[in-house]
């Protein structure tokens, strides 16, 4: 990954740790994001928004902002459990939809995955590769989101944070397969602050990054640091292009932790960019 600065498109008041979590920042975000959604609906001459719900803070905040932007009557929630372990988060997601009074549909994708495993098994390939199957499940969800959006002339709203995008904690051509990347500029810590400002019932939600799946990507717990420090490292190292030693001093972590984050972001770059073509290769 290039060490050049990649500034956010959102100009927000930032605190010493580099993140936009103050009252002034969250108020500005609350004002900007619903208007963004409303404007994109108008530009596309669409009828509404499809929001995937998984019981997470991110999907709940996205749905709340969608309702704020265009009204509950124009928001479709999709709950798409794949594994049996998804049942708890799925029920939470349905509760969120009910609280927001939005149209919500549950699509149980376990039979789809089972049929898929049977078909790919005929090719001689493994059908018990956990990561491969989790990625397949996310791509099924993506296909379902777009099927519903196409039939209703709606736009698909993404709920992936900048944290997960930079870490590559998503399935390629899965969660990022959306029309609108609502949280493309916001780190998990910033979305949590926004949830607080919106009075989202956090005690109800699953606060893990991916309640309905986990791709095994590095995370705050694996690094032994808290979420805010992880997000601060990403902001200073990636968005501002600071050196590893400078970031380590600013955040108060070891330089090796910063270097590991930079290397991890570089290794997952392929998940964030257009596939290379011969004329682009160096």
Phi, psi and omega in degrees: 000137176296144178272007178294154181291138176237084187292149172298153172278335177277125177266106187233150174292127185244147180270182185302326180280003174089358185253153182264083183238001181288168177301318179298319181292314182294325177296321179294318178297317178302328179280325186281314190292316176299323179294320176305312181296317180298317180295321181291325176298316181295314181300321183274355185053042181268164182267346183171197184232142171256125180238119176288133181244127181228014179082007181267165174299315184300311183291327179292315178296320179300315180295319179297318179292325177296317178297318179296324184281318187232355179096146184300329183294344185247016180242129177249121176264137177239124176251120190229073178292142178248314182256163177300327180292349179279352188298316180299306177301326180296318178296321177298317179299320178294325176296318177300314180300320179294317179297324180274351179060043178253155176296128185225139180230135175262128176243108181277111188263001178303315178299326179294315180295321179297316178295321178298315179299322179295318181291312182292336177297332180289346178274353182091358179279160180291146178244010181238020177283110189300311181296316180299320181287324175297318178296319178299319179300319179293326179287329173296318178300317179300316180298320180293318179302316183285330176298312179296316180298318180297317183288341182249000186055053179240165178256145180269126179264129176273148181240013182283129178283165176296327177304305184292327178295315181290323179283346184076026182278044180219160175277132178301132184062029179244258184300331180276001175280082186219170174270324185230118179269082189302320184253026182299338180253000188246130176280163181306316180300322180290323177292323176297318177297322178295320177299319177299316181294328180275359182059038175292135181288082187297331180294341180276336192264157170277119185265010173286156184301322183224084183304326184264002176186168173211126186272356179085011180288158180298154185206176182302316182297320181294325181276348181075028177232165180274170187297320181297319179296319179300313181293324177296319177302312181298318181297310183290320184282318186266309184287322182258348177069028179288155178291160181300320181293321178295316180297316180302319179293318182294319187268335182083041178232171178289146180298330179295327177295316179296314179300321179296319179295317180298316180295321180295316179298322179294321183289339180256011181304325183298340179280347187250349189237161177302137179306139182292150174236162187308322183289345181264344183291139177253000000 
